[in-house]
Amino acid sequence: MPCADCYRGNDHPGPVVGNEIKLHGYDVYITQPQSKTRSPNALIVVLSDAFGWNTNNLRRLADSYAERTSCTVYVPDFMHGTAAPSSTKALVNRILSERGLLAWLVKPWLFLRASLILVPFFFRNNVEKRYPGIRNFMDDLRCGEAADSKVGVVGFCWGGYGATQLAHGGLARNGKTLIDAAYTAHPSELKVPGDIERVKLPYSVVVGDVDFAMPLKEVQRSVEILEAKENVHSEVVIIPNAKHGFAVRGNPDDKLEKDMADQAEDQMVRWFARYLV
């Protein structure tokens, strides 16, 4: 089971500029650069965290990605409307922060409320169960809109599993790899060393050194495995004191947390500038 940090964090205010469409059987948020000419040669697909495709946090990031890379960015609903509700963040934040006598009185009730939300989520959205749908979408995209374009994939937390699987180099029906490059921030549900040993395509990771979903021991083992791959371009960036979810759910009013999120976004932009644009 993922750590509690998978379900805590902050909601980010602000407008978004993209639109919702239907694509290859999925609801998809699509966004394009507003002040630059769109690049016809690259697309980015974002795999969400546990809170799904329609959070303001994720859509604002997608808008920024589009603007900074000149790529069209897709955020599909791979959970089919069953993502963890945003209200879960406040609930888990309270469970983890409540102290003293009051905590003894209210925590059992808070745990019950959280269980009623998260148990169905785990059942419906097991990452291995959902991955075939992700793969089929990427196959359709590669044989359709991206037949003549490069494709990057971004995965946060829950989505880090899918991004890593796609980096294994699987082929679409047209014989091309499903993606050209992958980036993941604080991935969860990875099996180390197995999932890392199979990486064959450019693969970038950013993770904190206090991330319970991917402990530092597993991060260091991943670094060793990737550095031994002479023909695979990769990078693993470890941010001190960064907790799980920092790239997408950090506190935008906290300078340190904002700097961590900005560092993660800058890493993604540099990576795809090298391998997509």
N, C-alpha and C positions, 0 to 999 in steps of 0.2 A: 504494500500500500504506500502511495506517495506520502511525503511528510506533510505536517500541518501547514507549512509555509506555502504549499501548492495552492492553498485556499484562503490566504490572507493577502492584504495589500490595500492599495488606495485606488479610488476612481479618479480619472483625470477629466477635468472639464474642458470645454472648448468645442468649436464647430468642426465638422468633417465635410469634405468636398466631393466624395465619391457617390456612386449610385449602387443600388441593388439590382441584380439581374438573375436570370436563370441560365445556367451553363452546364451542359453535360449531366443534367439531372440533379444539380445542386443549386441552392441559393448561394449567391456569391456577391460579396462587396467588391466592386471594381473601381479603381482610382487611377488617375493619370496626372502627369505633371501639369501644373497650372501656369507657370511662368516660363517654361522651356518647351522646346519641341520634343515630342515624344519619340523615343528611339524605337524604330520598327524592328530592331534586331534582338530584343531581349524582353522577357517577361519574368515576373517574380510571383511565386505563390507562397502565401503565408499560412502556416499551420498553427492554429491557435493554442493557447493554454486552456486550462479546464473551463474557463469562463466563456469560451466560444467565440464565434465570428462577429457578433454584433456589439461588442463592448466599445465604448468610446476610446478606451486606452488603445486597443488594437487598431481601430480604424484611423486614429490620429497618427499612429506609427506608420501604417500603410500609406497614408497621404504623404508623410515626410519621406518615406522610402521612394515613392514615385517622383517627388519633386527633386530629390537629391541624386537619383540615379538615371532619371529620364525614362524609366521603364514603366510599363503598365503593370499594376500590382493587383493580384486577385487574393481575396480572403474567403475561401469557401466554408460553408457550414457542414463540415464533415461529421458533426454530431446530430444532424437532423433535428435541431430544435431542443435537444436534451442536455445542453451544457449546464454547468453549475450556475445558479442565479447569482447575480452580482451581490445580492444581500448576504451571501455566504461569507464574504470578506469581513463584514462587520461582526458577524457571529463568531467566526474563528478568531479574529483579533481580540474579541472580548474573552473567549476561552483562554487564550494564551496570556492575557494581561491581567485578568482578574486576580486579586490577592486578598488575603485576610479572611475574616469570618464570612463576609458576604460571598466569597468564592465557594466556600463549603456548601452554602445554601443554594446557590444558583447554578453552579457548574453541572450538576447532574441533568438539570433541565436543558441547559445549553448543549450538552453533549447529545441528548436525545434529539433536540431540534436539528443539530448538525447531521446526525446519523440518518434522519428521515430524508435529508437532502442528498447526502453523499453516497449512501448505500445504493440507491437507484442509479446514481451517476456512474459508479464503478461498474455496475452490472451492464449498463447500456453502452458504456464508452471504454471498455477495455481496449488498450491500444492495439493489441494484436488482432482483436475482433474488428476494429475499425480500419486497420491498414489496407485490406484488400480494396475497400472503397476509395481510399486515397490513391492507391496505385492505379485503379481503373480511371479515375479522373485525370491523373497525370498522363496516362496512356492516350486518352481521348484528346487531351490538350496538345500533346506532342504530335499527334497525327492530324490535328486540326489547326488551331490558331498558332501553334508554335512549330509547325512543320519546317519552317525556314528561319526560326528564331532560336536564340539561346534561352535556356530556362534555368532560373535559380529558385531554390526553395529555402524558406526561413521557417524554423520551428522553435516555438517557445514551450518550455515545460512539457506538457502532454504532447505537443506537436514535435518536440525534439526527437521522439522515437521515430515518427514517420520520416522526418528529414534525414535521419541517420540511415534508415532502411533504403531510402532513395539514393543515398550516396554509395550504396553497394554496387551501383552500375547496372541495374536491371534494364532490359531493352523494351521499347515500345513495339507495337505491331509493325511500324515502318522500319525497324532495325536500328533506330537511333536510341541512345540512352535516354531514359525518362527525363533526366535533368542533366545540366552541365556542371553545376556547382551547388554546394549546400552550406548553410550557415545555421547554427543553433545556439540559442542562449539558454543557460541553465536547463539542459534536457533532463527528463525523468524517464523512468522505466527502461533504461538501457541496461543491457547485460554486458558487463566488462569481465573478460576481454572479448567475448564472441562478437558483439555488434560492432566493435571498433576494428577488430581484425579483418572484417569483410569490407571495410571502406576502400573504394577504388577511385573515387572522383574527388575533386577539390573539396575540402571539408574544413570549415572554420568553426571553432567552439569558443564561447566565452562563459565562464562560470566563476562563482565566488568560492573562496576557500573555507566558507562555513555553510556550504550547501548540503543539507541532509539528504536531498534526493540524489546527489552524486558526490559522495564523500571524497575528500582530498586524496585519499589512498587510491580510489578508482580514477580520479583525474590524472594523477601522476602515472598510473599504469597506462592510461590512454595515451599520454604524451610519449611514453616509451614505445608503444606499439606503432603510433603514427610516424614518429621520427625514424623508425626502422624501415619504413616503406620508401624506398628510393625513388619510385616512379609515381608517387602520390603526393600532390601538394596539399599541405595541411598546416593548421596552426591551432594551438590551444592557449588562450589567454586567461590567466587566473587573476581575478580582481580581489585584493585583500578586503576582508570584512563584508563582502557582498553576500547577501542572503538569496535564497531561491526566490525567483520572481522579480529580481531587481530591474531587469531590462524592460519590463512591461507594466509592473504594478508598484514601483517605488513611489515614495512621497515626492511630488514635484516641488513642494515648498521647502524641502530639506536639501540644502546645497550639496551635501555629500552624496545623498541618494540620487539626486538629479545628475551629478557628475558621473556616477556609475552608469546610469542609463544612457547618458550621452556618449560615454566611451564605448558601450556596447553597440550603439547605433553607428558610430563612426567606423567601428571595425567592420560591420556589415557592408557599409558603403564602400570602403576600401577593397574589401574582398570581391564584391561583385563588379567594381570598376575594373578589376584585374581579369576576371573570368567571364563576364557577361558582355560588358559594353565595349 
